[in-house]
Amino acid sequence: MKKLFSTPLRAVISSICILLILCIIAAIIAFFVLKNTLIGKDEARDIALEDANISRSDTSRLRTSLEYDDGYFEYDVEFYVDGIEYEYVIDGEDGGIIKRDIDGKRQNTAPNVTTTAPEQSAAPAVTTAETSAEANTPQVTTAPQGVPTGTETTTAATSGITEDDAKDIAVKDAGVDAAAVMFTKVKTDYEDGIQIYEVDFYTADTEYDYEIAVADGKIVKKSHEVMAGGTPNKGDYIGSDKAEAIALADAGFTAADVKFVKRPELDIDDGRAEYEVEFYAGITEYDYKIDAVSGAIIEKETDNNYRR
């Protein structure tokens, strides 16, 4: 000890090191003491389920994790019911609900949302391309024939029109040939408290996005974008199963080893068709983007912050 403090410089450095060690030990002790005062994951999960008026057996992909945000412990609770995603943030100490989201939409009241559509007429179309040609295009009366592999789809509508009705309404409004349509998303969501269908589809050179009220089939919002170079034919795609196999092989897993967050979902990015694949293996999340025609891995990411 005498040698350790033999010079003023050594004495200063040694004192700083000892102080840092003591601070770290104190922080660790404080962390565990505070953590023992928290309500626990099970209680946080039960608070979220009770608020949503949903039983645990009705949920899927239920996940509860402890987070530390701005000096406070919080529990993040996430689960799905009939394709609808629920997210809660629960105060770690008193169990208060800090935030609740339904399918990414912030809710200020309990998630028993009415599906009655607003009285006003549908919102004006929002487009990213000229719409004058659209108005002169003949209307199509044939409903689209099914959803191709890779389409994101749910059947969580509480009442009102069906998915097929929503697809038919969107295709008719777009004035395109139903046989030439490729759907990539048909799912329910909430927009300003109103349950809607999100309907996304493509033709050879144009992307269409629609939001349609579940209650009465009114078009809430729509947009379309003409893509330079067009998109490949349906028959050119490798398919969702092949995309999934490519991602798993690259990560070194089989389907039995992982938990899928997102099964291969077809998307068009800057005119290029690609599949998005997301899954967990242990504590690691894997995100892949696979070229829908060549099968090449466009992008991949891993994240080790996943906690059950």
C-alpha positions as CSV (number, residue, x, y, z in Angstrom):
1,M,0.0,0.0,0.0
2,K,2.9,2.3,0.8
3,K,4.4,1.7,-2.6
4,L,1.0,2.3,-4.3
5,F,0.9,5.8,-2.9
6,S,4.7,6.4,-3.2
7,T,4.3,9.5,-5.5
8,P,1.6,12.2,-5.7
9,L,0.6,11.2,-9.2
10,R,0.3,7.5,-8.2
11,A,-1.7,8.6,-5.1
12,V,-4.2,10.6,-7.3
13,I,-4.6,7.8,-9.9
14,S,-5.1,5.2,-7.2
15,S,-7.6,7.3,-5.3
16,I,-9.6,7.8,-8.6
17,C,-9.6,4.1,-9.3
18,I,-10.7,3.2,-5.8
19,L,-13.5,5.8,-6.0
20,L,-14.7,4.5,-9.3
21,I,-14.8,0.9,-8.0
22,L,-16.8,2.0,-5.0
23,C,-19.2,4.0,-7.2
24,I,-19.7,0.9,-9.4
25,I,-20.4,-1.3,-6.4
26,A,-22.8,1.2,-5.0
27,A,-24.7,1.5,-8.3
28,I,-25.0,-2.3,-8.6
29,I,-26.3,-2.6,-5.1
30,A,-28.8,0.3,-5.7
31,F,-29.9,-1.4,-8.9
32,F,-30.7,-4.7,-7.3
33,V,-32.4,-3.0,-4.3
34,L,-34.6,-1.0,-6.6
35,K,-35.3,-3.9,-8.8
36,N,-36.6,-5.9,-5.9
37,T,-39.2,-3.1,-5.3
38,L,-40.7,-3.5,-8.8
39,I,-44.1,-5.2,-9.4
40,G,-42.6,-8.0,-11.6
41,K,-43.2,-9.1,-15.1
42,D,-46.2,-11.3,-14.3
43,E,-48.2,-8.5,-12.6
44,A,-47.3,-6.0,-15.4
45,R,-48.6,-8.6,-17.9
46,D,-51.8,-9.1,-16.0
47,I,-52.4,-5.3,-15.7
48,A,-52.1,-5.0,-19.5
49,L,-54.4,-7.9,-20.2
50,E,-57.0,-6.7,-17.7
51,D,-57.0,-3.2,-19.3
52,A,-57.4,-4.7,-22.7
53,N,-60.2,-7.0,-21.4
54,I,-58.4,-10.0,-22.9
55,S,-57.5,-13.4,-21.4
56,R,-54.0,-14.7,-21.7
57,S,-55.2,-17.8,-23.6
58,D,-56.5,-15.6,-26.4
59,T,-53.2,-13.9,-27.1
60,S,-50.2,-14.9,-29.2
61,R,-46.6,-13.8,-29.2
62,L,-47.0,-12.4,-25.6
63,R,-43.8,-10.8,-24.5
64,T,-43.0,-8.8,-21.3
65,S,-39.6,-7.1,-20.8
66,L,-38.2,-4.7,-18.2
67,E,-36.7,-1.5,-19.5
68,Y,-34.9,1.5,-17.8
69,D,-36.0,4.8,-19.4
70,D,-35.0,8.3,-18.1
71,G,-34.3,7.1,-14.6
72,Y,-37.5,4.9,-14.3
73,F,-38.1,1.2,-14.6
74,E,-40.9,0.3,-17.1
75,Y,-42.4,-2.9,-18.3
76,D,-43.0,-3.3,-22.1
77,V,-45.9,-5.7,-22.7
78,E,-46.6,-6.8,-26.3
79,F,-49.1,-9.3,-27.6
80,Y,-51.4,-10.1,-30.6
81,V,-55.1,-11.0,-30.7
82,D,-56.6,-12.0,-34.0
83,G,-53.8,-10.2,-35.9
84,I,-54.1,-7.0,-33.9
85,E,-51.0,-5.9,-32.0
86,Y,-51.3,-4.5,-28.5
87,E,-48.4,-2.7,-26.8
88,Y,-48.4,-1.4,-23.3
89,V,-45.8,0.5,-21.2
90,I,-46.4,-0.2,-17.4
91,D,-44.8,1.8,-14.6
92,G,-42.4,-0.6,-12.9
93,E,-43.1,0.6,-9.3
94,D,-46.8,1.4,-9.1
95,G,-48.2,-0.5,-12.1
96,G,-49.7,2.5,-13.7
97,I,-50.3,2.4,-17.5
98,I,-47.9,4.9,-19.1
99,K,-48.9,4.2,-22.7
100,R,-51.1,1.8,-24.7
101,D,-51.0,1.3,-28.4
102,I,-53.2,-0.8,-30.7
103,D,-51.6,-1.8,-34.0
104,G,-49.2,1.2,-33.6
105,K,-52.0,3.7,-33.0
106,R,-51.8,5.6,-29.6
107,Q,-55.0,5.0,-27.6
108,N,-56.1,7.3,-24.8
109,T,-58.9,5.0,-23.7
110,A,-59.4,1.2,-23.3
111,P,-59.0,-0.6,-26.6
112,N,-62.6,-1.5,-27.1
113,V,-62.9,0.8,-30.1
114,T,-66.1,1.2,-32.0
115,T,-66.2,0.4,-35.6
116,T,-68.8,2.9,-36.6
117,A,-67.6,5.0,-39.5
118,P,-67.6,8.8,-39.4
119,E,-70.6,10.6,-40.9
120,Q,-68.5,12.7,-43.3
121,S,-67.7,11.6,-46.8
122,A,-64.5,9.8,-47.5
123,A,-61.3,11.9,-47.3
124,P,-60.0,13.2,-50.6
125,A,-57.6,11.0,-52.5
126,V,-53.9,11.4,-51.7
127,T,-51.8,10.5,-54.7
128,T,-48.2,10.7,-55.7
129,A,-48.9,10.6,-59.4
130,E,-51.3,12.3,-61.8
131,T,-54.9,11.1,-61.4
132,S,-56.5,12.5,-64.5
133,A,-55.9,9.2,-66.4
134,E,-57.4,7.3,-63.5
135,A,-60.8,9.0,-63.8
136,N,-61.1,7.9,-67.4
137,T,-60.2,4.3,-66.8
138,P,-63.1,1.9,-67.1
139,Q,-64.3,0.3,-63.8
140,V,-63.7,-3.4,-63.1
141,T,-66.6,-5.4,-61.7
142,T,-64.7,-8.7,-61.1
143,A,-63.3,-9.3,-57.6
144,P,-59.6,-10.1,-57.4
145,Q,-58.9,-13.8,-57.3
146,G,-57.2,-14.5,-54.0
147,V,-54.0,-13.3,-52.4
148,P,-50.6,-14.4,-53.7
149,T,-48.0,-16.0,-51.5
150,G,-46.3,-13.5,-49.3
151,T,-49.3,-11.2,-48.8
152,E,-49.7,-9.8,-45.3
153,T,-53.3,-10.6,-44.3
154,T,-55.5,-10.8,-41.2
155,T,-59.1,-11.4,-40.5
156,A,-59.6,-9.4,-37.4
157,A,-62.5,-7.2,-38.5
158,T,-65.2,-7.1,-35.9
159,S,-68.1,-6.4,-38.2
160,G,-68.9,-4.8,-41.5
161,I,-67.4,-5.6,-44.9
162,T,-65.0,-8.6,-45.5
163,E,-61.5,-8.6,-46.8
164,D,-62.7,-9.6,-50.2
165,D,-65.2,-6.7,-50.2
166,A,-62.3,-4.3,-49.3
167,K,-60.1,-5.7,-52.1
168,D,-63.0,-5.4,-54.6
169,I,-63.7,-1.8,-53.6
170,A,-60.0,-0.8,-53.9
171,V,-59.5,-2.5,-57.3
172,K,-62.7,-1.0,-58.7
173,D,-61.8,2.4,-57.5
174,A,-58.3,2.1,-59.0
175,G,-59.9,1.1,-62.3
176,V,-57.4,-1.7,-63.1
177,D,-57.8,-5.3,-64.3
178,A,-58.3,-7.6,-61.3
179,A,-56.4,-10.3,-63.1
180,A,-53.3,-8.1,-63.3
181,V,-53.3,-7.2,-59.6
182,M,-50.9,-8.5,-57.0
183,F,-51.9,-7.9,-53.4
184,T,-49.1,-7.5,-50.8
185,K,-51.2,-6.4,-47.8
186,V,-54.8,-6.9,-46.7
187,K,-55.1,-6.3,-42.9
188,T,-57.1,-4.5,-40.3
189,D,-55.9,-1.4,-38.4
190,Y,-57.2,1.6,-36.6
191,E,-57.2,5.1,-38.0
192,D,-58.5,7.9,-35.6
193,G,-60.5,5.3,-33.7
194,I,-62.1,3.8,-36.8
195,Q,-61.3,0.2,-37.8
196,I,-60.1,0.1,-41.4
197,Y,-58.7,-2.3,-43.9
198,E,-55.2,-1.5,-45.3
199,V,-55.2,-2.8,-48.8
200,D,-51.9,-2.6,-50.8
201,F,-51.4,-4.0,-54.3
202,Y,-49.4,-3.6,-57.4
203,T,-49.9,-3.7,-61.2
204,A,-47.1,-4.0,-63.7
205,D,-46.0,-0.4,-63.1
206,T,-48.0,1.1,-60.3
207,E,-48.3,0.7,-56.5
208,Y,-51.7,1.3,-54.8
209,D,-52.3,1.9,-51.1
210,Y,-55.9,2.1,-49.8
211,E,-57.5,2.5,-46.4
212,I,-61.2,1.4,-46.3
213,A,-63.6,1.7,-43.4
214,V,-64.6,-1.7,-42.1
215,A,-68.1,-0.6,-41.1
216,D,-69.4,0.7,-44.4
217,G,-66.7,0.3,-47.1
218,K,-66.0,4.0,-47.5
219,I,-62.5,4.9,-48.8
220,V,-60.8,6.8,-46.0
221,K,-57.5,7.4,-47.9
222,K,-55.9,6.3,-51.1
223,S,-52.6,6.9,-52.9
224,H,-50.8,5.4,-55.9
225,E,-47.3,5.7,-57.2
226,V,-46.1,5.0,-60.8
227,M,-42.7,3.2,-60.6
228,A,-40.0,3.7,-63.2
229,G,-39.2,0.4,-64.9
230,G,-42.2,-1.4,-63.6
231,T,-42.2,-4.6,-61.4
232,P,-41.5,-8.2,-62.4
233,N,-44.2,-10.6,-63.3
234,K,-45.7,-12.8,-60.5
235,G,-44.2,-15.9,-62.0
236,D,-40.7,-14.5,-61.6
237,Y,-40.8,-14.4,-57.8
238,I,-39.0,-17.1,-55.8
239,G,-41.9,-17.3,-53.3
240,S,-42.1,-16.8,-49.5
241,D,-41.0,-20.3,-48.6
242,K,-37.8,-20.0,-50.6
243,A,-37.1,-16.6,-49.1
244,E,-37.6,-18.0,-45.6
245,A,-35.2,-20.9,-46.3
246,I,-32.5,-18.5,-47.7
247,A,-32.7,-16.3,-44.5
248,L,-32.6,-19.4,-42.2
249,A,-29.7,-21.0,-44.0
250,D,-27.7,-17.8,-43.9
251,A,-28.3,-17.5,-40.1
252,G,-27.5,-21.2,-39.6
253,F,-30.9,-22.2,-38.2
254,T,-33.9,-24.4,-39.1
255,A,-37.5,-23.2,-38.8
256,A,-37.8,-25.3,-35.6
257,D,-34.9,-23.3,-34.0
258,V,-36.5,-19.9,-34.3
259,K,-39.6,-17.9,-33.5
260,F,-40.9,-15.9,-36.4
261,V,-42.0,-12.3,-35.8
262,K,-42.7,-11.7,-39.5
263,R,-43.1,-14.4,-42.0
264,P,-41.8,-13.5,-45.5
265,E,-43.7,-10.5,-46.6
266,L,-43.5,-9.2,-50.1
267,D,-42.8,-5.5,-50.6
268,I,-41.7,-3.2,-53.4
269,D,-38.8,-0.8,-52.6
270,D,-37.7,1.7,-55.3
271,G,-39.2,-0.6,-57.9
272,R,-37.5,-3.7,-56.7
273,A,-39.6,-6.6,-55.2
274,E,-38.2,-8.0,-52.0
275,Y,-39.2,-10.3,-49.1
276,E,-38.8,-9.1,-45.5
277,V,-38.2,-11.9,-43.0
278,E,-37.9,-11.4,-39.2
279,F,-37.3,-14.0,-36.5
280,Y,-35.7,-14.6,-33.1
281,A,-33.2,-17.2,-32.1
282,G,-32.4,-17.1,-28.4
283,I,-32.0,-13.5,-27.4
284,T,-31.0,-12.4,-31.0
285,E,-33.4,-10.8,-33.5
286,Y,-32.6,-11.4,-37.2
287,D,-34.0,-9.1,-39.9
288,Y,-33.5,-10.0,-43.6
289,K,-34.4,-8.5,-46.9
290,I,-34.3,-11.0,-49.8
291,D,-34.5,-10.1,-53.5
292,A,-37.8,-11.6,-54.6
293,V,-36.5,-12.5,-58.1
294,S,-32.9,-13.6,-57.6
295,G,-33.0,-14.7,-54.0
296,A,-30.0,-12.5,-53.1
297,I,-29.7,-11.2,-49.6
298,I,-30.1,-7.4,-50.0
299,E,-29.8,-6.5,-46.3
300,K,-29.5,-8.3,-43.0
301,E,-29.4,-7.1,-39.4
302,T,-29.0,-8.7,-35.9
303,D,-30.0,-7.2,-32.6
304,N,-29.2,-8.7,-29.2
305,N,-31.5,-6.5,-27.2
306,Y,-34.4,-9.0,-27.2
307,R,-35.5,-9.9,-23.7
308,R,-38.4,-12.2,-22.7
